[in-house]
Amino acid sequence: MAKDVWARMDQDGMADPPEIDTTVAHSARMYDYWLGGKTNFAPDRALGDAVEQLIPTIRTMAQENRRFLGRAVRHLVREQGIRQFLDIGTGIPTEGNTHEVAQLADPTARVVYVDNDPIVLAHARALMDSSPAGRTAYLHADLREPEAILSHPALRQTLDLTRPVALMLISVLMLVADADDPWKHVATLLDALPAGSCVAVSHVTADFDPAAVGAVVDAEDEGRMTLVPRGRAEVARFFGDWELLEPGLSPVLAWRPDGAAPARPEAAYYWAGVARKRG
Ligand SMILES: C[S@@+](CC[C@H](N)C(=O)[O-])C[C@H]1O[C@@H](n2cnc3c(N)ncnc32)[C@H](O)[C@@H]1O
């Protein structure tokens, strides 16, 4: 399958693709598996199933995280007047990609996607399917190199960094180890954005069920994957001094739910929040 994808990319002028290693599980493909997608391989499914043994609701949780992305983007366009998005840790394209949600609310919305996984790069064309009035771009880059993201010509051609931008960090920071200081890299990104910009974060936590999430960390460790659940205070640090919008840093199910308030907001093990840079 990967060979076929590369053949198509060569046609598109995206030569020299990095290797896709399908012999070990990968976060993007496990997430795709839990969401019911088809871009996953045996090791992804094996570790995905092992995690499901530990957290039987993992598929619902992945869907809830994805729903948060949709609610946050709609809120950012409709209520915060944002028209530009920088979505880092994009994931394998699936229903409700950031540009689809944003452009439904405003067809002129512009989105730059960033991911460091070659399999996401292989599917980047699906992320480029912009409305004619808007624009999208895809960068194969790493959150741990924020300067390279910010100075990339494709980003500069797509986003105007003198106008508000929403930085989307949805279910990605937990894949960056403390040793790589994700707070420093996020601060670099936040500093580059003008007043009125927003940042949306969702982050896996062990706060709600330490035993189950601890067991998942061990399983992922064995599968050679990094997963760093973080507590509320550690997640709050990602927002710096930006103003958290209502309802603040919340269990993901409780962040501006579309319907009635959830009966058990802590049933999905994610913290979620959106903050705005003061003027
Ligand atoms: C769980 S998926 C989340 C996808 C999407 N944001 C969502 O919430 O639906 C995490 C994505 O982050 C990407 N990722 C992990 N570490 C990254 C890094 N250091 N830089 C850029 N992307 C990264 C993975 O490749 C994967 O596609």
The ligand as a MOL file (V3000), in Angstrom:
LIG
                    3D

  0  0  0     0  0            999 V3000
M  V30 BEGIN CTAB
M  V30 COUNTS 27 29 0 0 0
M  V30 BEGIN ATOM
M  V30 1 C -3.3830 11.1460 17.9980 0
M  V30 2 S -2.9960 11.9460 16.4930 0 CHG=1
M  V30 3 C -4.0320 13.3830 16.6090 0
M  V30 4 C -4.6590 13.7990 15.3070 0
M  V30 5 C -5.5620 15.0230 15.3840 0
M  V30 6 N -4.8720 16.1760 15.9110 0
M  V30 7 C -6.7750 14.7410 16.2230 0
M  V30 8 O -6.7640 15.0510 17.3990 0
M  V30 9 O -7.7410 14.1940 15.7090 0 CHG=-1
M  V30 10 C -1.3880 12.6440 16.8480 0
M  V30 11 C -0.6220 13.1230 15.6090 0
M  V30 12 O 0.4990 13.8940 16.0610 0
M  V30 13 C 1.6110 13.5820 15.2410 0
M  V30 14 N 2.8470 13.9030 15.9650 0
M  V30 15 C 3.3940 13.2530 17.0250 0
M  V30 16 N 4.5280 13.8600 17.4180 0
M  V30 17 C 4.7050 14.9260 16.5840 0
M  V30 18 C 5.7190 15.9300 16.4870 0
M  V30 19 N 6.7570 15.9530 17.3240 0
M  V30 20 N 5.5940 16.8600 15.5140 0
M  V30 21 C 4.5440 16.8320 14.6570 0
M  V30 22 N 3.5590 15.9000 14.7090 0
M  V30 23 C 3.6370 14.9660 15.6620 0
M  V30 24 C 1.4480 12.0920 14.9640 0
M  V30 25 O 2.1750 11.7090 13.8170 0
M  V30 26 C -0.0600 11.9880 14.7770 0
M  V30 27 O -0.4190 12.1580 13.4440 0
M  V30 END ATOM
M  V30 BEGIN BOND
M  V30 1 1 1 2
M  V30 2 1 2 3
M  V30 3 1 2 10
M  V30 4 1 3 4
M  V30 5 1 4 5
M  V30 6 1 5 6
M  V30 7 1 5 7
M  V30 8 2 7 8
M  V30 9 1 7 9
M  V30 10 1 10 11
M  V30 11 1 11 12
M  V30 12 1 11 26
M  V30 13 1 12 13
M  V30 14 1 13 14
M  V30 15 1 13 24
M  V30 16 1 14 15
M  V30 17 1 14 23
M  V30 18 2 15 16
M  V30 19 1 16 17
M  V30 20 1 17 18
M  V30 21 2 17 23
M  V30 22 1 18 19
M  V30 23 2 18 20
M  V30 24 1 20 21
M  V30 25 2 21 22
M  V30 26 1 22 23
M  V30 27 1 24 25
M  V30 28 1 24 26
M  V30 29 1 26 27
M  V30 END BOND
M  V30 END CTAB
M  END
